[in-house]
Amino acid sequence: SSKRQTLVFGAPAPLVAMAPLDDDGGLEASVASVSPARTSPAAVSQAGSAAAEKKERESAEVEDGENDRDVESMLRDTKVAIIGNVDSGKSTLVGVLTRGQLDDGRGKARSKVFNFSHEAANGRTSSIAQEIMGFREGGEQVLCERPGATTAASRNAAWQQVVGQASRLVTFIDLCGHEKYLKTTIFGLVGLCPDYAMIVVNANAGFQRMSREHLGIALALGIPIIIVVTKIDIAPKNVYEENLTMLGKLLRSPAVRRPPVLVKGEDDVQNTLDRLSIDKACPIFPISSVTGEGLDLLRLFVQKLRPRCFESGLFREPSQPAEFHIDSVYVVTGVGFVVSGLMRSGRVLPNQTLLLGPDKAGQFKPVLVRTIHYKRVQTDAVESGHNASFSLRLLKAKDTLKKSSFRKGMVLVDPVMNPKATMFFKAEVVILHHATTIRRGYQAYLHCGMIRQAAVVHHMAQDLLRTGDKSIVTFRFMYFAEFLAPGSTVLLREGRTKGLGRVVECLYDGPPEEA
């Protein structure tokens, strides 16, 4: 049996400003690991019954601890976000790695990854695509026969085969590279909580502007960085070496502080793995998706990556009340409404009652979870850290469920949490980059987990905010009340403006009278 590691659940540390990154911002959020202490109940009057109760309680606590450790061993999925500039070869790399077949140089590999036909037509990713890579106990990749047409049924069959045979999984989250779809890319980085960010760089073009933008966001969210330099088979030697030198200078700069390590052998793979989790190294993999050069080392590195979702402080224990953040909704013929998203806390079983909301009126409705799917495979339970899909049914006959009833930012929570929606909240914010000043009344687009909504600055602790300033800011959502929890990470953007913050307080009764 494999060794079980002890997870430490914690909350992010206070915000720390960093030096600017070529007119962008950078911020590293460290994790303060704090183990919650268990409280003992009050003593009972009779010594005999007290001893019996104590023994029973201790055995229950040991069982709970064993359950949480079982979850640790079950959490075998590592999530890697693929980011970088447009036309750098992100989708092609995902297709080559997950299918074990080289590209033909004309888009064969990426066509198996795209969600929509228009993406295949113009070669640009405009949605979030997910693909999985499975490894057996000995490190061998699980490869399955995948038909040429990528229909939903064929993908389901392939995923079921990989999940059934693999002891470890790696999920690639293929994000958009074009500036037009930056909103979707930020949603993938903030809402889907990847363990690592793999920045794909074109060896011919070098580290371009959108790659810098993506790097700044990943640094701000505290996600470890991996660099993959693609298309080395067609890049002239002098151009490739010049771009590699510039990349090394950028990674060593005060804004990034990730010493680059050019991976040339298996020793380099293990060395960078040990240092990557503590942000002491940034591995660089030169590869070609057409010739296959460098792919074996990258595949070995990916196979050895370990999940870090609980180290990030973004997830709570499986023994806590259930909290599920919805990112998509589907209407399946013969099934009804199906929601997919991310478990941020607790454990969910079939036929469990949860509260769905907040709706446009800020209310929550009781629903029944009928069936559960994990990685497109039906399962009996999902826990904190898992991406899953639920088939839902309303419990009140007078309530109606429509696709228009769902929106970004809705959650499914345990009724014991007594959830509330809020229009106002306070956040500790660091301005990473802004051309002028930020005042009261400033509007920005806000990303907080799955929430995507415009918000306005209602009050600030100081009159003006400029690049690098830090302050407590009261925000008001412009359209709908949202479900927020203190400690959640908030990312603000407006054009190229970016600010990072952390929710300090939810003002359910509205803002206080501020002088």
C-alpha positions as CSV (number, residue, x, y, z in Angstrom):
1,S,0.0,0.0,0.0
2,S,1.2,3.5,-0.8
3,K,2.4,5.8,2.0
4,R,-0.2,8.3,3.1
5,Q,0.8,11.9,3.4
6,T,-0.6,14.2,6.1
7,L,-2.4,17.2,4.6
8,V,-2.3,20.6,6.3
9,F,-5.2,22.8,5.8
10,G,-4.5,26.5,6.0
11,A,-5.4,30.1,5.0
12,P,-3.4,32.4,2.8
13,A,-1.0,34.8,4.5
14,P,-1.4,38.6,4.4
15,L,-0.9,40.2,1.0
16,V,2.6,41.3,0.1
17,A,3.4,43.7,-2.8
18,M,6.1,43.0,-5.3
19,A,8.1,44.9,-7.9
20,P,6.3,45.6,-11.2
21,L,6.8,43.1,-14.1
22,D,7.2,45.2,-17.2
23,D,4.2,47.4,-16.6
24,D,2.3,44.4,-15.2
25,G,2.2,43.5,-11.5
26,G,3.3,40.6,-9.5
27,L,2.3,39.3,-6.1
28,E,3.2,36.1,-4.3
29,A,0.7,34.7,-1.8
30,S,2.3,32.3,0.7
31,V,0.4,29.8,2.8
32,A,0.2,29.8,6.5
33,S,-0.6,26.2,7.5
34,V,-2.6,25.9,10.7
35,S,-4.1,22.7,11.9
36,P,-7.5,23.3,13.5
37,A,-7.6,22.0,17.1
38,R,-10.4,19.7,18.3
39,T,-12.4,20.8,21.3
40,S,-13.4,18.3,23.9
41,P,-17.0,18.2,25.2
42,A,-18.0,19.1,28.8
43,A,-17.4,16.5,31.4
44,V,-20.4,14.4,32.6
45,S,-21.3,13.9,36.2
46,Q,-20.7,10.2,36.5
47,A,-17.1,9.0,36.1
48,G,-18.1,5.7,34.6
49,S,-20.3,7.1,31.9
50,A,-17.7,9.9,31.2
51,A,-15.0,7.3,30.6
52,A,-17.2,5.4,28.2
53,E,-18.2,8.5,26.4
54,K,-14.6,9.6,26.1
55,K,-13.5,6.3,24.7
56,E,-16.4,6.3,22.2
57,R,-15.6,9.9,21.2
58,E,-11.9,9.1,20.7
59,S,-12.6,6.2,18.5
60,A,-15.0,8.4,16.4
61,E,-12.2,11.0,16.1
62,V,-9.7,8.4,15.0
63,E,-12.2,7.2,12.4
64,D,-12.7,10.7,11.1
65,G,-9.0,11.2,10.9
66,E,-8.7,7.9,9.0
67,N,-11.4,9.0,6.6
68,D,-9.6,12.3,5.9
69,R,-6.3,10.4,5.3
70,D,-8.2,8.0,3.0
71,V,-9.3,11.1,1.1
72,E,-5.7,12.2,0.8
73,S,-4.7,8.9,-0.8
74,M,-7.8,9.1,-3.1
75,L,-6.9,12.6,-4.2
76,R,-4.7,11.4,-7.0
77,D,-5.6,14.1,-9.6
78,T,-3.1,16.9,-10.3
79,K,-4.5,19.9,-12.2
80,V,-2.2,21.8,-14.6
81,A,-3.3,25.0,-16.4
82,I,-1.9,25.5,-19.9
83,I,-1.4,29.2,-20.6
84,G,0.7,31.4,-22.9
85,N,0.4,33.7,-25.9
86,V,-1.8,32.8,-28.9
87,D,-0.2,30.5,-31.5
88,S,2.4,29.1,-29.1
89,G,1.2,25.5,-29.4
90,K,-0.8,25.0,-26.2
91,S,-3.6,22.8,-27.5
92,T,-1.2,20.9,-29.7
93,L,1.0,20.1,-26.6
94,V,-2.1,18.9,-24.7
95,G,-3.2,16.7,-27.6
96,V,0.3,15.2,-28.0
97,L,0.8,14.5,-24.3
98,T,-2.7,13.0,-23.6
99,R,-2.9,10.8,-26.8
100,G,0.7,9.7,-27.0
101,Q,0.9,10.6,-30.7
102,L,3.0,13.3,-32.4
103,D,1.6,16.2,-34.3
104,D,1.8,16.5,-38.1
105,G,2.6,20.2,-38.1
106,R,-0.9,21.1,-39.5
107,G,-3.1,20.9,-36.4
108,K,-3.9,17.2,-36.2
109,A,-3.2,17.0,-32.4
110,R,-5.0,20.1,-31.4
111,S,-8.2,19.2,-33.4
112,K,-8.7,16.4,-30.9
113,V,-8.7,18.9,-28.0
114,F,-11.0,21.7,-29.2
115,N,-14.6,21.9,-27.9
116,F,-16.2,23.6,-30.9
117,S,-15.9,23.4,-34.7
118,H,-15.1,27.1,-35.0
119,E,-12.1,26.6,-32.8
120,A,-10.8,23.9,-35.2
121,A,-11.5,26.1,-38.2
122,N,-9.4,29.1,-37.0
123,G,-7.0,27.2,-34.7
124,R,-7.8,29.4,-31.7
125,T,-9.1,28.2,-28.3
126,S,-12.0,30.3,-27.1
127,S,-13.3,28.1,-24.3
128,I,-11.9,26.0,-21.5
129,A,-11.0,22.5,-22.6
130,Q,-10.0,19.7,-20.2
131,E,-8.1,16.5,-21.0
132,I,-6.8,13.8,-18.7
133,M,-3.5,11.8,-18.7
134,G,-3.3,8.6,-16.7
135,F,-0.3,6.8,-15.3
136,R,-0.1,3.2,-13.9
137,E,1.6,2.4,-10.6
138,G,5.0,1.9,-12.3
139,G,4.8,5.3,-14.1
140,E,3.7,3.9,-17.5
141,Q,1.2,6.1,-19.3
142,V,-2.3,4.7,-19.9
143,L,-3.0,5.0,-23.7
144,C,-6.3,4.0,-25.2
145,E,-7.7,3.8,-28.7
146,R,-9.4,7.1,-29.5
147,P,-11.4,7.4,-32.7
148,G,-10.8,10.2,-35.1
149,A,-14.1,12.0,-34.4
150,T,-14.1,13.6,-30.9
151,T,-17.8,13.2,-30.0
152,A,-19.0,13.3,-26.4
153,A,-19.6,9.5,-26.4
154,S,-16.1,8.8,-27.6
155,R,-14.6,11.1,-25.0
156,N,-16.6,9.6,-22.2
157,A,-15.5,6.1,-23.2
158,A,-11.8,7.2,-23.4
159,W,-12.0,8.9,-20.0
160,Q,-13.6,5.9,-18.4
161,Q,-10.9,3.7,-19.8
162,V,-8.1,5.9,-18.5
163,V,-9.7,6.4,-15.0
164,G,-10.3,2.7,-14.7
165,Q,-6.7,1.7,-15.4
166,A,-4.7,4.6,-13.9
167,S,-3.4,4.9,-10.4
168,R,-2.6,8.6,-10.9
169,L,-4.3,11.3,-13.0
170,V,-3.1,14.6,-14.5
171,T,-5.8,17.0,-15.7
172,F,-4.8,19.6,-18.3
173,I,-6.9,22.7,-18.3
174,D,-6.3,24.2,-21.8
175,L,-6.9,28.0,-21.6
176,C,-7.2,30.7,-24.2
177,G,-4.2,32.6,-25.4
178,H,-5.8,35.5,-27.3
179,E,-6.3,38.8,-25.6
180,K,-9.9,38.8,-26.7
181,Y,-10.6,35.8,-24.3
182,L,-8.6,37.0,-21.3
183,K,-11.7,36.9,-19.2
184,T,-12.1,33.2,-19.8
185,T,-8.4,32.6,-19.1
186,I,-8.6,34.4,-15.7
187,F,-11.8,32.5,-14.9
188,G,-9.8,29.2,-15.5
189,L,-6.9,30.3,-13.3
190,V,-9.0,31.8,-10.4
191,G,-12.1,29.5,-10.5
192,L,-10.7,26.1,-11.3
193,C,-7.8,26.3,-8.8
194,P,-5.0,24.6,-10.8
195,D,-2.1,23.1,-8.9
196,Y,0.4,24.3,-11.4
197,A,0.6,26.7,-14.4
198,M,2.4,25.6,-17.5
199,I,3.4,28.6,-19.7
200,V,3.9,27.6,-23.3
201,V,6.4,29.8,-25.2
202,N,7.0,29.8,-29.0
203,A,10.7,29.4,-29.6
204,N,10.5,31.6,-32.7
205,A,8.5,34.5,-31.1
206,G,9.8,34.5,-27.6
207,F,8.0,35.7,-24.4
208,Q,5.3,37.9,-25.8
209,R,2.9,40.4,-24.1
210,M,0.0,38.0,-23.3
211,S,2.5,35.5,-21.9
212,R,3.7,38.3,-19.5
213,E,0.1,39.0,-18.6
214,H,-0.6,35.3,-17.8
215,L,2.7,35.1,-15.9
216,G,1.7,38.1,-13.7
217,I,-1.7,36.6,-13.0
218,A,-0.2,33.2,-12.0
219,L,2.4,34.9,-9.8
220,A,-0.4,37.0,-8.2
221,L,-2.3,33.8,-7.4
222,G,0.7,32.0,-6.0
223,I,0.6,29.2,-8.6
224,P,4.0,27.4,-9.3
225,I,5.3,28.1,-12.8
226,I,6.6,25.6,-15.4
227,I,7.9,26.9,-18.8
228,V,7.7,24.8,-22.0
229,V,9.4,26.2,-25.1
230,T,7.8,24.7,-28.2
231,K,8.6,24.6,-31.9
232,I,12.3,24.2,-31.4
233,D,12.5,22.1,-34.6
234,I,11.7,25.2,-36.8
235,A,13.4,27.9,-34.8
236,P,16.8,29.2,-36.0
237,K,19.5,28.4,-33.5
238,N,20.5,32.1,-32.9
239,V,16.8,33.1,-32.4
240,Y,16.1,30.2,-30.1
241,E,19.2,30.9,-27.9
242,E,18.5,34.7,-27.8
243,N,14.9,34.0,-26.7
244,L,16.1,31.5,-24.1
245,T,18.5,34.1,-22.7
246,M,15.7,36.7,-22.4
247,L,13.5,34.2,-20.7
248,G,16.2,33.5,-18.1
249,K,16.6,37.2,-17.4
250,L,12.9,37.6,-16.9
251,L,12.6,34.7,-14.5
252,R,15.6,36.0,-12.4
253,S,14.1,39.5,-12.2
254,P,13.0,40.9,-8.9
255,A,9.3,40.6,-9.9
256,V,9.5,36.9,-10.6
257,R,12.4,35.5,-8.5
258,R,12.3,32.0,-9.9
259,P,15.8,30.7,-10.9
260,P,15.4,29.0,-14.3
261,V,16.6,25.4,-14.7
262,L,17.0,24.1,-18.3
263,V,16.0,20.5,-18.0
264,K,18.4,18.2,-19.9
265,G,18.1,14.9,-18.1
266,E,16.3,12.8,-15.4
267,D,18.5,14.2,-12.6
268,D,17.3,17.8,-13.5
269,V,13.6,16.5,-13.3
270,Q,14.0,15.3,-9.7
271,N,16.0,18.4,-8.7
272,T,13.4,20.9,-10.0
273,L,10.5,18.9,-8.6
274,D,11.9,19.3,-5.1
275,R,12.4,23.0,-5.5
276,L,9.3,23.8,-7.5
277,S,6.8,23.5,-4.7
278,I,8.8,26.0,-2.6
279,D,9.2,28.5,-5.5
280,K,12.9,28.1,-5.6
281,A,13.1,27.0,-9.3
282,C,11.3,27.3,-12.6
283,P,12.0,24.3,-14.9
284,I,12.3,25.1,-18.7
285,F,11.5,22.2,-21.1
286,P,12.5,22.7,-24.8
287,I,10.3,20.4,-26.8
288,S,8.9,19.8,-30.3
289,S,5.4,18.4,-30.7
290,V,6.3,17.3,-34.3
291,T,9.7,15.5,-33.8
292,G,9.1,14.5,-30.2
293,E,12.3,16.0,-28.9
294,G,12.2,16.7,-25.2
295,L,8.7,15.1,-24.7
296,D,9.9,12.1,-22.7
297,L,11.4,14.4,-20.0
298,L,8.3,16.5,-19.9
299,R,6.1,13.4,-19.6
300,L,8.3,12.1,-16.8
301,F,8.1,15.5,-15.0
302,V,4.3,15.6,-15.3
303,Q,4.0,12.1,-14.1
304,K,5.9,13.0,-10.9
305,L,3.9,16.2,-10.1
306,R,1.9,15.9,-6.9
307,P,-1.4,17.7,-6.0
308,R,-1.0,20.8,-3.9
309,C,-4.7,21.9,-3.5
310,F,-4.7,21.6,0.3
311,E,-1.3,23.3,0.6
312,S,-2.8,26.3,-1.3
313,G,-5.3,27.0,1.4
314,L,-8.1,27.2,-1.1
315,F,-9.9,24.0,0.1
316,R,-11.2,22.9,3.5
317,E,-11.3,19.5,5.1
318,P,-13.7,16.8,3.8
319,S,-15.2,16.6,7.3
320,Q,-16.5,20.2,7.0
321,P,-19.9,21.0,5.6
322,A,-20.2,20.6,1.8
323,E,-19.6,23.5,-0.5
324,F,-19.7,23.1,-4.3
325,H,-18.9,26.0,-6.7
326,I,-20.8,25.7,-10.1
327,D,-19.0,26.6,-13.3
328,S,-21.3,25.1,-16.0
329,V,-24.9,23.8,-16.4
330,Y,-26.3,21.4,-18.9
331,V,-29.7,20.0,-19.8
332,V,-29.2,16.3,-20.6
333,T,-32.0,14.4,-22.4
334,G,-33.5,11.8,-20.1
335,V,-31.6,13.1,-17.1
336,G,-32.6,16.8,-16.6
337,F,-30.4,19.5,-15.2
338,V,-26.7,18.7,-14.6
339,V,-24.2,21.1,-13.0
340,S,-20.4,20.8,-13.0
341,G,-18.0,22.5,-10.8
342,L,-15.4,22.2,-8.0
343,M,-15.8,20.8,-4.4
344,R,-14.2,23.4,-2.1
345,S,-15.2,21.7,1.1
346,G,-16.9,18.7,2.6
347,R,-18.2,15.5,1.1
348,V,-21.3,14.9,-1.1
349,L,-23.2,11.6,-1.5
350,P,-26.2,10.6,-3.8
351,N,-29.6,11.6,-2.5
352,Q,-28.1,14.3,-0.3
353,T,-30.1,17.6,0.1
354,L,-28.2,20.8,-0.6
355,L,-29.1,24.5,-1.1
356,L,-28.7,26.0,-4.6
357,G,-28.1,29.7,-4.9
358,P,-28.0,32.6,-4.7
359,D,-30.4,33.2,-7.5
360,K,-31.0,36.7,-9.0
361,A,-33.1,37.6,-5.9
362,G,-30.3,36.4,-3.6
363,Q,-32.3,33.4,-2.4
364,F,-31.3,29.7,-2.0
365,K,-33.5,26.7,-3.0
366,P,-33.3,23.1,-1.6
367,V,-32.3,20.5,-4.3
368,L,-31.6,16.8,-4.2
369,V,-28.4,15.4,-5.7
370,R,-29.6,12.3,-7.6
371,T,-26.4,11.0,-9.2
372,I,-22.7,12.0,-9.2
373,H,-20.0,11.8,-11.9
374,Y,-16.3,12.3,-11.4
375,K,-14.1,12.4,-14.5
376,R,-17.1,11.4,-16.6
377,V,-17.5,8.2,-14.5
378,Q,-20.4,7.6,-12.1
379,T,-19.3,7.5,-8.4
380,D,-20.7,7.1,-4.9
381,A,-19.1,10.1,-3.3
382,V,-16.9,13.2,-4.0
383,E,-14.8,15.1,-1.6
384,S,-13.1,18.5,-1.2
385,G,-10.7,19.1,-4.1
386,H,-12.6,17.1,-6.7
387,N,-14.1,18.4,-9.9
388,A,-17.5,16.7,-10.3
389,S,-21.0,16.8,-12.0
390,F,-24.3,16.5,-10.2
391,S,-27.7,15.6,-11.5
392,L,-30.2,17.8,-9.6
393,R,-33.9,17.8,-8.8
394,L,-35.9,20.5,-7.0
395,L,-37.6,19.4,-3.7
396,K,-40.4,22.0,-3.7
397,A,-43.1,21.4,-6.3
398,K,-43.9,25.1,-6.7
399,D,-40.3,25.9,-7.7
400,T,-39.2,25.7,-11.3
401,L,-35.7,25.1,-12.6
402,K,-34.7,26.6,-15.9
403,K,-31.3,27.1,-17.6
404,S,-31.7,30.8,-17.2
405,S,-32.0,30.3,-13.5
406,F,-28.3,29.5,-13.3
407,R,-25.5,32.0,-13.5
408,K,-21.7,32.2,-12.8
409,G,-21.0,32.3,-9.1
410,M,-23.8,30.0,-7.9
411,V,-23.0,27.4,-5.3
412,L,-24.4,24.2,-3.7
413,V,-24.0,24.2,0.1
414,D,-25.0,22.2,3.1
415,P,-28.1,23.6,4.8
416,V,-26.2,23.7,8.2
417,M,-24.1,26.6,6.8
418,N,-27.2,28.8,6.7
419,P,-25.8,30.6,3.6
420,K,-26.4,34.3,2.8
421,A,-25.8,36.4,-0.2
422,T,-24.2,39.8,0.0
423,M,-24.0,42.9,-2.2
424,F,-21.3,44.6,-0.2
425,F,-18.0,43.3,1.1
426,K,-14.6,44.6,2.4
427,A,-11.3,43.4,0.9
428,E,-7.7,44.1,1.5
429,V,-6.4,45.0,-2.0
430,V,-3.0,45.6,-3.6
431,I,-3.0,47.5,-6.9
432,L,-0.6,45.6,-9.2
433,H,-0.7,48.1,-12.1
434,H,-2.8,51.1,-12.9
435,A,-2.0,54.0,-15.2
436,T,-3.6,56.7,-13.1
437,T,-5.3,56.8,-9.7
438,I,-8.3,54.8,-8.3
439,R,-10.9,56.7,-6.4
440,R,-14.4,56.1,-4.9
441,G,-16.8,55.1,-7.7
442,Y,-14.1,53.3,-9.7
443,Q,-15.6,50.2,-11.5
444,A,-13.8,47.0,-12.3
445,Y,-14.5,43.5,-13.4
446,L,-14.1,41.2,-10.4
447,H,-13.1,37.5,-10.3
448,C,-13.5,35.6,-7.1
449,G,-13.6,31.8,-7.5
450,M,-16.4,31.1,-10.0
451,I,-17.8,34.6,-9.5
452,R,-17.5,37.0,-12.5
453,Q,-19.2,40.3,-12.0
454,A,-18.6,44.0,-12.3
455,A,-18.2,45.8,-8.9
456,V,-17.8,49.5,-7.9
457,V,-15.6,50.9,-5.2
458,H,-18.1,52.1,-2.5
459,H,-15.5,53.3,0.1
460,M,-11.7,53.3,0.6
461,A,-9.6,53.7,3.7
462,Q,-7.6,56.4,1.8
463,D,-8.6,58.9,-0.8
464,L,-6.4,57.6,-3.7
465,L,-4.8,54.3,-4.8
466,R,-1.9,54.0,-7.2
467,T,0.3,51.2,-8.4
468,G,1.8,49.3,-5.5
469,D,-0.6,50.8,-2.9
470,K,-2.4,48.6,-0.4
471,S,-5.7,49.5,1.3
472,I,-9.0,48.2,2.8
473,V,-11.7,48.8,0.1
474,T,-15.5,48.3,0.4
475,F,-17.0,47.0,-2.9
476,R,-20.5,46.8,-4.1
477,F,-21.6,44.2,-6.7
478,M,-23.4,46.1,-9.6
479,Y,-26.0,43.5,-10.5
480,F,-26.5,40.5,-8.2
481,A,-25.8,39.5,-4.6
482,E,-23.1,36.8,-4.3
483,F,-22.1,34.0,-1.9
484,L,-18.7,35.0,-0.5
485,A,-16.5,33.7,2.3
486,P,-13.9,35.7,4.2
487,G,-10.4,34.8,3.0
488,S,-11.4,34.3,-0.6
489,T,-9.0,35.6,-3.2
490,V,-10.3,38.5,-5.4
491,L,-8.7,39.6,-8.7
492,L,-9.7,42.9,-10.3
493,R,-9.2,43.9,-13.9
494,E,-10.2,46.7,-16.2
495,G,-8.4,46.7,-19.4
496,R,-4.8,46.0,-18.4
497,T,-5.4,47.1,-14.8
498,K,-5.0,44.4,-12.2
499,G,-5.5,44.4,-8.5
500,L,-5.3,41.4,-6.1
501,G,-7.1,41.2,-2.8
502,R,-8.6,39.0,-0.1
503,V,-12.1,39.2,1.3
504,V,-11.9,40.5,4.9
505,E,-15.6,40.9,5.8
506,C,-19.0,40.3,4.2
507,L,-21.4,43.2,4.9
508,Y,-24.8,41.4,4.8
509,D,-26.7,44.4,6.3
510,G,-25.1,46.9,3.9
511,P,-22.2,49.2,4.4
512,P,-21.9,51.1,7.7
513,E,-22.2,54.9,7.6
514,E,-18.6,55.9,6.7
515,A,-17.4,59.4,7.3
